[in-house]
Amino acid sequence: MVKAAKLMVLVGGVIGILAFFLPFGTFTHGKDEVSFSGFVIVKGIETVQDVVTTAGEADVISGADKKEANEVLSEIKGLVLAFFVPSLLLALVG
């Protein structure tokens, strides 16, 4: 019984870690669809092509827009990390 519980904890932790890198949600603006994950939120946006998943107005997005997006992402970075830290702890304990 203990081995099964330990396996469940390990699997839950690994799934949580994988979820950190998988798309967390999408945002549609005009013709562009932006996909983001926990990793993108924590890392920030370096290039527009990192997050824009459909062809459209990606070339028109200015550096100021990218800076503003990174400022907003930095405000919620701690919350996202707090959301995924238990997954890391479960994987370590399991």
C-alpha positions as CSV (number, residue, x, y, z in Angstrom):
1,M,0.0,0.0,0.0
2,V,2.8,2.4,0.8
3,K,4.6,1.7,-2.5
4,A,1.4,2.5,-4.4
5,A,1.0,5.8,-2.6
6,K,4.6,6.6,-3.2
7,L,4.2,5.8,-6.9
8,M,1.1,8.0,-7.0
9,V,3.0,10.9,-5.4
10,L,5.9,10.5,-7.9
11,V,3.5,10.4,-10.9
12,G,1.6,13.4,-9.7
13,G,4.9,15.4,-9.3
14,V,6.1,14.4,-12.7
15,I,2.8,15.3,-14.3
16,G,2.9,18.7,-12.6
17,I,6.4,19.3,-13.8
18,L,5.3,18.5,-17.4
19,A,2.3,20.8,-17.0
20,F,4.7,23.7,-16.3
21,F,6.1,23.4,-19.8
22,L,2.8,22.6,-21.7
23,P,0.6,25.4,-22.9
24,F,-1.3,26.9,-20.0
25,G,-3.7,28.9,-22.0
26,T,-4.3,30.9,-25.2
27,F,-5.2,34.5,-25.9
28,T,-6.6,35.6,-29.2
29,H,-6.2,39.2,-30.5
30,G,-7.4,39.8,-34.0
31,K,-5.7,37.2,-36.3
32,D,-3.0,36.3,-33.8
33,E,-3.3,33.5,-31.2
34,V,-0.9,33.7,-28.4
35,S,-0.1,30.5,-26.4
36,F,1.6,30.7,-23.0
37,S,2.9,28.2,-20.4
38,G,4.2,28.5,-16.9
39,F,7.7,28.4,-18.3
40,V,7.0,31.3,-20.7
41,I,5.5,33.3,-17.8
42,V,8.5,32.8,-15.6
43,K,11.1,33.2,-18.4
44,G,9.5,36.2,-20.1
45,I,9.1,36.9,-23.8
46,E,12.3,37.4,-25.7
47,T,10.8,37.3,-29.2
48,V,7.3,37.6,-30.4
49,Q,7.6,34.3,-32.3
50,D,8.0,32.5,-29.0
51,V,4.4,33.0,-28.1
52,V,2.5,33.8,-31.3
53,T,1.2,30.5,-32.7
54,T,-0.6,31.7,-35.8
55,A,0.5,33.7,-38.7
56,G,-0.9,37.3,-38.6
57,E,0.3,40.6,-37.3
58,A,3.3,39.2,-35.4
59,D,5.7,41.4,-37.4
60,V,3.8,44.6,-36.4
61,I,4.2,44.1,-32.6
62,S,6.6,46.7,-31.2
63,G,9.3,46.5,-28.6
64,A,7.1,48.6,-26.3
65,D,4.4,46.0,-26.5
66,K,6.9,43.3,-25.7
67,K,8.2,45.3,-22.7
68,E,4.7,45.8,-21.4
69,A,3.9,42.1,-21.7
70,N,7.1,41.2,-19.8
71,E,6.2,43.7,-17.0
72,V,2.7,42.1,-16.6
73,L,4.3,38.6,-16.7
74,S,6.8,39.6,-14.0
75,E,3.9,40.7,-11.7
76,I,2.4,37.2,-11.8
77,K,5.6,35.2,-11.9
78,G,5.6,34.5,-8.2
79,L,2.1,33.3,-8.3
80,V,2.8,30.9,-11.1
81,L,5.9,29.6,-9.4
82,A,3.9,29.1,-6.2
83,F,1.4,27.1,-8.2
84,F,4.0,24.7,-9.6
85,V,6.3,24.3,-6.6
86,P,4.2,21.6,-5.0
87,S,4.7,19.5,-8.2
88,L,8.5,19.7,-7.8
89,L,8.2,18.8,-4.1
90,L,6.0,15.8,-4.9
91,A,8.5,14.6,-7.5
92,L,11.3,14.9,-5.0
93,V,9.5,13.2,-2.2
94,G,8.2,10.4,-4.6
